[in-house]
Amino acid sequence: MNEKKQIIEPTETIQMPAPSWAPAVLAFGILGLIAGVFATGFMFPAWWYAAVGLVLVIAALRSLISRGVKNYYSLPRDQGDVRAELPVESFSAPKYD
């Protein structure tokens, strides 16, 4: 009755991405692009908001794409073929006497 169960290594792992400010910068850049259309005459010329927004959008997209590519290629290539095998047993129908 004192069977010790062995804990085996996990066959697959979950890889979480690193935290990033790129989505927030992307949203702020899109806001700048939209403000470049509607903010004529507010503090700066409208093209200035659009130019800053475009730079932020390009920088954020570059960061997101490069980080995604780096995370993809850092994953393990072969995780092995380790499975939980079911025991082979022969089953028969219950006999009623």
C-alpha positions as CSV (number, residue, x, y, z in Angstrom):
1,M,0.0,0.0,0.0
2,N,2.9,2.3,0.4
3,E,3.6,2.9,-3.2
4,K,5.6,6.0,-3.9
5,K,4.4,7.9,-6.9
6,Q,7.1,9.5,-9.0
7,I,6.6,13.0,-10.3
8,I,7.8,13.1,-13.8
9,E,9.1,16.1,-15.7
10,P,6.5,18.1,-17.6
11,T,6.4,17.1,-21.3
12,E,5.4,20.6,-22.5
13,T,6.1,24.0,-21.0
14,I,4.2,27.3,-21.2
15,Q,6.3,30.2,-22.3
16,M,5.0,33.6,-21.1
17,P,6.0,36.7,-23.1
18,A,8.1,39.4,-21.3
19,P,6.2,42.5,-20.3
20,S,6.4,45.4,-22.8
21,W,5.5,49.0,-23.1
22,A,5.1,48.7,-26.9
23,P,1.3,48.2,-26.9
24,A,0.9,51.4,-24.9
25,V,3.3,53.3,-27.1
26,L,1.4,52.0,-30.2
27,A,-1.9,53.2,-28.8
28,F,-0.3,56.7,-28.0
29,G,1.1,56.8,-31.6
30,I,-2.3,56.0,-33.1
31,L,-3.8,58.8,-30.9
32,G,-1.2,61.1,-32.4
33,L,-2.1,60.1,-35.9
34,I,-5.8,60.7,-35.2
35,A,-5.0,64.0,-33.4
36,G,-3.1,65.1,-36.5
37,V,-6.3,65.0,-38.5
38,F,-8.5,66.8,-35.9
39,A,-6.2,69.0,-33.9
40,T,-5.7,71.9,-36.3
41,G,-4.8,75.0,-34.4
42,F,-4.2,73.4,-31.0
43,M,-0.8,74.4,-29.6
44,F,1.2,73.0,-32.5
45,P,0.4,72.5,-36.2
46,A,-1.6,69.3,-37.0
47,W,1.2,67.7,-39.0
48,W,3.4,67.8,-35.9
49,Y,1.0,65.5,-34.0
50,A,0.8,63.2,-37.0
51,A,4.6,63.1,-37.5
52,V,5.2,62.3,-33.8
53,G,2.4,59.7,-33.9
54,L,3.9,58.1,-37.0
55,V,7.3,57.8,-35.4
56,L,5.8,56.2,-32.3
57,V,3.7,53.8,-34.3
58,I,6.7,52.6,-36.4
59,A,8.9,52.3,-33.3
60,A,6.2,50.3,-31.4
61,L,5.5,48.0,-34.3
62,R,9.2,47.4,-34.8
63,S,9.6,46.5,-31.1
64,L,6.5,44.2,-31.1
65,I,7.6,42.3,-34.2
66,S,11.3,41.9,-33.2
67,R,10.3,40.8,-29.7
68,G,7.8,38.3,-31.2
69,V,10.4,36.9,-33.6
70,K,13.0,36.6,-30.8
71,N,10.5,34.8,-28.5
72,Y,9.5,32.4,-31.2
73,Y,13.0,31.4,-32.0
74,S,13.9,31.0,-28.3
75,L,11.3,28.3,-27.9
76,P,12.7,24.7,-27.6
77,R,12.7,23.0,-31.0
78,D,12.0,19.4,-29.8
79,Q,10.2,18.8,-26.6
80,G,10.5,15.1,-26.9
81,D,8.0,12.3,-27.2
82,V,7.2,11.6,-23.6
83,R,3.7,10.5,-23.0
84,A,1.7,8.9,-20.2
85,E,1.2,5.4,-21.5
86,L,-1.8,3.5,-20.4
87,P,-1.1,0.1,-19.0
88,V,-2.0,-2.8,-21.3
89,E,-4.5,-5.0,-19.5
90,S,-7.1,-7.4,-20.7
91,F,-10.6,-6.7,-19.6
92,S,-13.3,-9.2,-19.6
93,A,-17.0,-8.9,-18.9
94,P,-18.2,-9.6,-15.4
95,K,-19.5,-13.1,-14.8
96,Y,-22.8,-13.6,-13.0
97,D,-23.2,-16.9,-11.2
